[in-house]
Amino acid sequence: MDSVSVNQFRNNLKNFVEQMVNNHTPLKVTRRAGEAFVVINADDWEREQETLYILQNQNLMQQIAVSLATHTQQTGYTPNARELDEITGI
């Protein structure tokens, strides 16, 4: 993660915002006293929050583990041709 001073951030706000939006890279902004904050694209932040929610939810993590196991063992559900057409919209 790149890091800039609050003065650099303020002076080049438009460029930094464009960089974060286009490249999906967060930016750490530091103050003289050593305090810092992070600026991140809103879509990226929402994805991070969703990921944290899933990682903290034991039921969802268990479902993912079971799904991974059935996929690895190739014992999961296999849709028929009609269901595949419905899923893919063909």
BADREN-499778 format. One record per residue (C-alpha): residue number from 1; residue in one letter; x, y, z. Coordinates in Angstrom, 1 decimal, decimal comma, padded with zeros to 4 digits, m for minus. Layout:
<sites>
<site n="NUM" res="A" X="X" Y="Y" Z="Z"/>
...
</sites>
This chain:
<sites>
<site n="1" res="M" X="000,0" Y="000,0" Z="000,0"/>
<site n="2" res="D" X="001,3" Y="003,4" Z="m001,0"/>
<site n="3" res="S" X="001,7" Y="006,0" Z="001,7"/>
<site n="4" res="V" X="001,7" Y="009,8" Z="001,5"/>
<site n="5" res="S" X="001,6" Y="012,7" Z="003,8"/>
<site n="6" res="V" X="m001,6" Y="014,5" Z="004,5"/>
<site n="7" res="N" X="m000,2" Y="017,6" Z="002,7"/>
<site n="8" res="Q" X="000,6" Y="015,6" Z="m000,4"/>
<site n="9" res="F" X="m002,8" Y="014,1" Z="m000,3"/>
<site n="10" res="R" X="m004,5" Y="017,4" Z="000,0"/>
<site n="11" res="N" X="m002,4" Y="019,0" Z="m002,8"/>
<site n="12" res="N" X="m003,0" Y="016,1" Z="m005,2"/>
<site n="13" res="L" X="m006,5" Y="015,0" Z="m004,1"/>
<site n="14" res="K" X="m007,9" Y="014,6" Z="m007,6"/>
<site n="15" res="N" X="m005,0" Y="012,5" Z="m008,8"/>
<site n="16" res="F" X="m005,0" Y="010,2" Z="m005,7"/>
<site n="17" res="V" X="m008,8" Y="009,7" Z="m006,0"/>
<site n="18" res="E" X="m008,5" Y="008,8" Z="m009,7"/>
<site n="19" res="Q" X="m005,7" Y="006,4" Z="m008,9"/>
<site n="20" res="M" X="m007,7" Y="004,6" Z="m006,1"/>
<site n="21" res="V" X="m010,8" Y="004,4" Z="m008,2"/>
<site n="22" res="N" X="m009,1" Y="003,2" Z="m011,4"/>
<site n="23" res="N" X="m006,5" Y="000,8" Z="m009,8"/>
<site n="24" res="H" X="m008,5" Y="m000,3" Z="m006,8"/>
<site n="25" res="T" X="m005,5" Y="000,4" Z="m004,6"/>
<site n="26" res="P" X="m006,0" Y="001,8" Z="m001,1"/>
<site n="27" res="L" X="m003,8" Y="004,8" Z="000,0"/>
<site n="28" res="K" X="m002,4" Y="005,3" Z="003,5"/>
<site n="29" res="V" X="m002,3" Y="009,0" Z="004,5"/>
<site n="30" res="T" X="m000,1" Y="010,0" Z="007,4"/>
<site n="31" res="R" X="m000,1" Y="013,0" Z="009,6"/>
<site n="32" res="R" X="002,9" Y="014,7" Z="011,3"/>
<site n="33" res="A" X="002,0" Y="013,2" Z="014,7"/>
<site n="34" res="G" X="002,3" Y="009,8" Z="013,2"/>
<site n="35" res="E" X="m001,4" Y="009,1" Z="013,0"/>
<site n="36" res="A" X="m002,7" Y="007,7" Z="009,8"/>
<site n="37" res="F" X="m005,9" Y="006,8" Z="007,9"/>
<site n="38" res="V" X="m006,6" Y="004,8" Z="004,8"/>
<site n="39" res="V" X="m008,6" Y="006,0" Z="001,8"/>
<site n="40" res="I" X="m010,2" Y="003,2" Z="m000,2"/>
<site n="41" res="N" X="m012,6" Y="002,9" Z="m003,2"/>
<site n="42" res="A" X="m016,2" Y="002,5" Z="m001,8"/>
<site n="43" res="D" X="m016,8" Y="m000,7" Z="m003,9"/>
<site n="44" res="D" X="m013,6" Y="m002,3" Z="m002,5"/>
<site n="45" res="W" X="m014,6" Y="m001,3" Z="001,0"/>
<site n="46" res="E" X="m018,0" Y="m003,0" Z="000,6"/>
<site n="47" res="R" X="m016,4" Y="m006,1" Z="m000,7"/>
<site n="48" res="E" X="m014,0" Y="m006,2" Z="002,2"/>
<site n="49" res="Q" X="m017,0" Y="m005,8" Z="004,6"/>
<site n="50" res="E" X="m018,8" Y="m008,7" Z="002,9"/>
<site n="51" res="T" X="m015,7" Y="m010,9" Z="003,1"/>
<site n="52" res="L" X="m015,3" Y="m010,1" Z="006,8"/>
<site n="53" res="Y" X="m019,0" Y="m010,9" Z="007,5"/>
<site n="54" res="I" X="m018,6" Y="m014,3" Z="005,8"/>
<site n="55" res="L" X="m015,3" Y="m015,1" Z="007,6"/>
<site n="56" res="Q" X="m016,9" Y="m014,3" Z="010,9"/>
<site n="57" res="N" X="m020,1" Y="m016,4" Z="010,3"/>
<site n="58" res="Q" X="m019,4" Y="m020,0" Z="011,4"/>
<site n="59" res="N" X="m022,5" Y="m021,3" Z="009,5"/>
<site n="60" res="L" X="m021,4" Y="m019,8" Z="006,2"/>
<site n="61" res="M" X="m017,9" Y="m021,0" Z="006,6"/>
<site n="62" res="Q" X="m019,1" Y="m024,5" Z="007,3"/>
<site n="63" res="Q" X="m021,3" Y="m024,4" Z="004,2"/>
<site n="64" res="I" X="m018,3" Y="m023,3" Z="002,2"/>
<site n="65" res="A" X="m016,1" Y="m026,1" Z="003,6"/>
<site n="66" res="V" X="m018,7" Y="m028,7" Z="002,8"/>
<site n="67" res="S" X="m019,1" Y="m027,4" Z="m000,7"/>
<site n="68" res="L" X="m015,4" Y="m027,4" Z="m001,2"/>
<site n="69" res="A" X="m015,2" Y="m031,0" Z="000,0"/>
<site n="70" res="T" X="m018,0" Y="m032,2" Z="m002,3"/>
<site n="71" res="H" X="m016,4" Y="m030,3" Z="m005,2"/>
<site n="72" res="T" X="m013,0" Y="m031,8" Z="m004,5"/>
<site n="73" res="Q" X="m014,5" Y="m035,3" Z="m004,3"/>
<site n="74" res="Q" X="m016,7" Y="m034,7" Z="m007,3"/>
<site n="75" res="T" X="m019,8" Y="m035,8" Z="m005,3"/>
<site n="76" res="G" X="m021,7" Y="m032,5" Z="m005,5"/>
<site n="77" res="Y" X="m024,9" Y="m031,8" Z="m007,4"/>
<site n="78" res="T" X="m024,7" Y="m031,9" Z="m011,2"/>
<site n="79" res="P" X="m027,6" Y="m030,1" Z="m013,0"/>
<site n="80" res="N" X="m029,2" Y="m031,7" Z="m016,0"/>
<site n="81" res="A" X="m029,1" Y="m030,1" Z="m019,5"/>
<site n="82" res="R" X="m032,4" Y="m028,3" Z="m019,0"/>
<site n="83" res="E" X="m031,2" Y="m026,8" Z="m015,7"/>
<site n="84" res="L" X="m027,9" Y="m025,8" Z="m017,2"/>
<site n="85" res="D" X="m029,8" Y="m024,0" Z="m020,0"/>
<site n="86" res="E" X="m031,9" Y="m022,2" Z="m017,4"/>
<site n="87" res="I" X="m028,9" Y="m021,3" Z="m015,4"/>
<site n="88" res="T" X="m026,9" Y="m020,0" Z="m018,3"/>
<site n="89" res="G" X="m029,9" Y="m018,4" Z="m020,1"/>
<site n="90" res="I" X="m029,2" Y="m020,2" Z="m023,4"/>
</sites>
